[in-house]
Amino acid sequence: MSAAPPGSARHPWRARRLAAAAVTCALVVAVAACGGSGTAAQSTGGSWSAAVHTESSSAPGGYASIYGVSCPTTTFCAAVDESGDATFWNGSTWSTPAPASPNGTLNSVSCTSPTFCVALSSQLAVTWNGTAWSAPVAVGPAPSGPTGGEYEVSCVSTTFCASVNTAGVVSLFEGTTWGHDAVVDDGTAAKPVQNVSCASTSFCVVVSATGNIATFDGTTWSRQTSPGQSLLHSVSCPTVSFCMAIDLTGHALVFDGSSWSQAPPVPGVGSLTYSVSCPTATTCKVARSDGTVTTWQSGSWGPDVSVLGSGTLSAADVSCSSTSFCALVGSSGDVATFHG
């Protein structure tokens, strides 16, 4: 297949990811030069593997970005990319990327076991049953205008997932169909709704670059303004009584089961914070635009650890199944695993 230009129908959301790289440079230029290098290093309580490039070197037009990863166990992860392919971790190696969606770029994936994953390509969801991916089905209403086309997903079981698009429309999956659409925030092209994390069928959190936080109690969604932080980009809720949310500039918020409060910011300058994954209420890992990972342990941050070391990334995602295993992917097409 011939290469398509950036932002084309084949890769409709690539333009946004590339724009993120430009934003990265613009935001950090005052404190550090864009770019980076380095190899995997020791991390508190374990170490990261050397980065592995799983994407094909023949990918046309440089379409080799990996946008999402989900690891429900130490021996299974699924990662999805902008070509609509998925690659799997089996406990020792990553598989060759293979088609998962006929609709192009996959932005997000969530797995509850080696036999159940949901991945989203814009409004369309494909489901993994341990052997094959399903045909795509629609998730929520079709996006309208320039906002609402990119979707994130979080699943807690084979019968419950929540998705949110950048316009702030949430849809729920209850085992067979998607529905119960609700608008939880007013995302815009400049300040989109960014991420969702569910700890149970009665507790989900959505964060937005508007600075708003929406919470699901099993029946309804409520919205509140975050305590002082905007540009919220990622959230992880391992339990109903703990979540961590981060914004692009390294500020962090924690939820204690009743309210949100500011946590110490992620240390370091010169990079953006893209993704957070918390396997427990006392441990979180944050992925950054320079390919580093920082660990939150019992209320304090450890040092940055260079993992991907591929310069400035326009996207990075981290997923931890436990305190002793995580996977990191990035727009460089590289993957790495943490072993504690």
C-alpha positions in Angstrom: 0.0 0.0 0.0 1.4 3.4 -0.9 2.1 5.9 1.8 -0.6 8.4 2.7 0.2 12.0 3.6 0.2 13.0 7.3 -3.4 13.6 8.5 -5.0 11.8 5.6 -8.0 9.5 5.8 -5.7 6.5 6.3 -4.1 8.0 9.4 -6.6 10.7 10.4 -5.2 11.3 13.9 -1.5 11.3 13.0 -1.6 15.1 12.5 -2.6 15.5 16.1 0.3 13.3 17.3 2.8 15.1 15.2 1.4 18.4 16.5 2.1 17.1 20.0 5.7 16.7 19.1 5.8 20.4 18.0 4.1 21.4 21.3 6.7 19.4 23.2 9.5 21.4 21.7 7.6 24.7 22.1 7.0 24.0 25.8 10.4 22.8 26.8 12.6 25.1 24.7 13.0 27.5 27.5 14.5 24.9 29.8 16.1 22.3 27.6 16.8 21.4 24.0 14.4 19.0 22.3 15.9 15.6 21.8 17.5 12.9 24.0 19.5 9.9 24.0 20.5 7.0 26.3 19.9 3.4 27.0 17.8 1.5 29.5 19.0 1.9 33.0 18.4 0.6 36.5 15.1 1.7 38.2 14.2 1.5 41.9 13.5 -2.2 42.7 14.2 -3.5 39.2 15.4 -2.6 35.7 14.1 -1.9 32.2 15.1 -4.0 29.3 16.8 -2.5 26.3 14.4 -1.0 23.8 13.2 -3.3 21.0 11.9 -1.9 17.7 8.9 -4.0 16.8 7.6 -2.0 13.9 8.5 -2.9 10.4 11.4 -1.0 8.9 9.5 -0.9 5.7 6.4 0.9 7.1 5.5 3.4 4.4 6.0 7.1 5.1 7.3 6.6 8.6 4.0 5.2 9.9 5.6 3.3 12.8 4.2 4.8 15.9 2.9 2.7 18.7 0.2 4.6 20.5 -1.2 2.2 23.2 -0.3 -0.7 25.4 -2.2 -2.8 28.0 -0.7 -5.5 30.3 -3.2 -7.4 32.4 -0.5 -10.0 33.4 3.2 -10.3 33.5 3.1 -12.7 30.5 0.6 -10.9 28.3 0.5 -7.4 26.8 -1.2 -6.0 23.7 0.2 -2.9 21.9 -1.5 -1.1 19.0 -0.1 1.2 16.3 -1.0 3.8 13.8 -1.1 1.3 10.9 -4.0 -0.6 12.6 -1.7 -3.5 13.7 -1.3 -5.1 17.1 1.7 -6.8 18.7 1.6 -9.1 21.7 4.0 -9.8 24.6 4.2 -13.5 25.7 6.4 -13.1 28.7 9.7 -13.2 26.8 9.3 -11.7 23.3 7.0 -9.4 21.3 5.2 -10.8 18.3 5.5 -9.4 14.8 2.8 -6.7 14.3 -0.3 -8.0 12.5 -3.5 -6.4 11.4 -6.1 -5.8 14.1 -8.3 -3.1 12.5 -9.2 -2.5 8.9 -9.9 1.2 9.7 -6.3 2.4 10.2 -4.8 4.0 13.3 -5.5 2.4 16.7 -5.2 4.9 19.4 -6.0 2.9 22.6 -6.2 -0.6 23.9 -7.4 -2.1 27.2 -7.1 -5.8 28.1 -8.5 -7.6 31.2 -6.8 -11.0 30.3 -5.0 -12.7 27.5 -8.4 -13.6 26.0 -10.1 -10.1 26.1 -8.9 -6.8 24.8 -10.7 -3.9 23.2 -8.9 -1.5 20.8 -10.2 1.7 19.3 -9.8 3.2 15.9 -11.6 6.5 16.1 -15.3 5.5 16.7 -14.8 1.8 15.9 -13.9 -0.9 18.4 -12.3 -4.3 17.7 -12.3 -7.0 20.3 -9.6 -9.7 20.9 -10.8 -13.1 22.1 -7.4 -14.8 22.5 -7.3 -16.0 19.0 -8.5 -13.3 16.6 -9.8 -9.7 16.4 -13.5 -9.1 15.8 -15.0 -7.1 13.0 -15.3 -3.4 14.1 -18.4 -2.1 15.8 -19.4 1.5 16.5 -18.7 3.1 19.9 -21.1 5.9 20.7 -22.1 8.7 18.2 -20.1 9.5 15.2 -17.8 12.5 15.8 -18.8 15.8 14.3 -16.4 18.5 13.2 -12.7 18.6 14.1 -13.4 17.5 17.7 -14.3 14.1 19.0 -12.5 11.7 16.7 -10.0 10.2 19.0 -11.2 7.7 21.6 -9.6 6.1 24.7 -10.9 3.0 26.4 -10.7 1.3 29.8 -12.1 -2.2 30.6 -12.5 -4.0 33.9 -14.1 -7.2 32.7 -15.5 -8.8 29.5 -18.8 -7.2 30.4 -17.7 -3.6 31.2 -15.7 -1.0 29.4 -15.9 2.7 29.2 -14.7 4.8 26.2 -14.4 8.6 25.9 -13.7 10.7 22.9 -11.9 14.0 22.7 -15.2 15.9 22.7 -16.2 14.4 26.1 -18.7 11.8 25.0 -18.6 8.7 27.1 -20.0 5.3 26.0 -20.3 2.1 28.1 -19.9 -1.5 27.0 -21.9 -4.1 28.9 -20.9 -7.4 27.3 -22.6 -7.2 23.9 -23.3 -3.6 22.9 -22.1 -0.1 23.5 -24.5 2.6 24.7 -25.5 4.8 27.6 -23.9 7.8 25.9 -23.2 10.8 28.2 -21.4 14.1 27.7 -19.1 14.5 30.6 -17.1 17.6 29.5 -16.9 20.1 26.6 -13.7 19.1 24.9 -12.3 21.3 22.1 -9.6 20.9 19.5 -7.3 23.1 21.7 -8.3 21.4 25.0 -9.6 17.9 24.3 -10.8 15.3 26.8 -7.8 13.0 27.1 -8.2 9.8 29.1 -10.4 7.4 31.1 -9.6 4.8 33.8 -12.0 2.4 35.5 -11.3 0.5 38.7 -14.7 -1.2 38.7 -18.1 -1.2 37.1 -19.1 1.5 39.5 -16.1 3.7 39.4 -14.5 5.4 36.4 -12.6 8.7 36.0 -12.2 10.9 32.9 -9.7 13.7 32.7 -9.5 16.6 30.3 -7.1 19.3 29.1 -9.9 21.7 30.2 -8.8 20.9 33.8 -12.0 19.1 34.6 -12.4 15.6 36.1 -15.6 13.5 35.7 -16.4 10.6 37.9 -18.8 7.7 37.3 -20.5 6.0 40.3 -22.2 3.2 38.4 -25.2 5.2 37.5 -24.4 8.8 36.8 -21.4 11.0 35.9 -20.4 14.1 38.0 -17.9 16.8 37.0 -15.6 18.9 39.1 -12.7 21.3 38.4 -9.3 19.9 39.3 -7.5 21.5 42.3 -5.3 23.9 40.3 -4.2 21.8 37.3 -5.2 22.1 33.7 -3.9 20.2 30.6 -4.7 16.9 32.4 -3.5 14.2 30.0 -3.6 10.8 31.7 -5.2 9.0 34.7 -4.8 5.6 36.4 -7.2 4.2 39.0 -6.0 0.8 40.4 -8.7 0.9 43.1 -11.9 2.9 43.9 -10.0 4.7 46.6 -6.9 5.8 44.7 -6.2 7.5 41.4 -3.3 9.5 40.0 -3.8 12.0 37.2 -1.0 13.9 35.5 -0.9 17.0 33.2 1.5 17.6 30.3 3.8 19.7 32.4 4.5 17.2 35.1 1.9 18.2 37.8 0.2 15.4 39.5 -3.0 14.9 41.4 -4.1 12.1 43.7 -7.5 10.9 44.7 -8.0 9.3 48.1 -11.5 7.9 47.7 -13.3 11.2 48.6 -11.4 14.1 47.1 -8.5 15.2 44.8 -5.4 16.9 46.0 -2.1 18.1 44.5 0.9 15.8 44.8 4.5 16.8 44.4 5.2 17.4 40.7 7.1 14.9 38.6 10.8 15.9 38.9 12.9 17.1 36.0 12.5 19.6 33.2 12.7 19.5 29.5 10.0 16.9 28.7 6.3 16.4 28.8 4.5 13.8 30.9 2.3 11.7 28.6 1.0 8.6 30.5 0.6 7.2 34.0 0.0 3.6 35.2 -0.5 2.7 38.8 -0.6 -1.1 39.6 -1.3 -0.3 43.3 -2.2 2.7 45.4 1.4 3.2 46.4 3.2 2.7 43.1 2.9 4.5 39.8 5.0 4.9 36.7 5.0 8.0 34.4 6.2 8.0 30.8 7.6 11.2 29.4 8.3 12.6 26.0 12.1 12.1 26.2 11.7 8.4 26.6 12.2 8.4 30.3 10.1 6.8 33.1 9.7 8.2 36.6 8.4 6.1 39.5 6.1 7.2 42.3 6.6 5.1 45.4 4.8 5.7 48.7 4.3 9.4 48.2 7.6 10.4 46.6 9.2 10.4 43.2 12.3 8.5 42.2 14.8 9.6 39.6 14.1 9.7 35.8 15.3 6.5 34.1 16.1 6.6 30.4 14.3 3.7 28.7 13.5 4.4 25.0 16.1 7.2 24.6 14.9 8.0 21.1 14.7 11.8 21.2 11.5 13.7 21.5 8.4 11.4 21.3 5.1 12.6 20.1 3.4 9.8 22.0 4.3 7.4 24.8 2.2 4.9 26.9 3.0 2.8 29.9 1.1 -0.1 31.4 1.9 -2.0 34.6 0.3 -5.3 35.6 2.1 -5.2 39.0 4.8 -3.5 40.8 7.3 -5.9 39.2 6.2 -5.7 35.5 5.4 -2.9 33.1 5.6 -2.2 29.4 6.5 1.1 27.7 5.7 2.0 24.0 6.3 5.1 22.0 6.0 6.9 18.7 9.5 5.8 17.8 8.1 2.3 17.3 10.1 0.9 20.2 8.9 -1.1 23.2 10.6 -2.0 26.5 9.6 -4.0 29.6 10.3 -3.4 33.3 11.2 -6.4 35.5 11.2 -5.9 39.3 
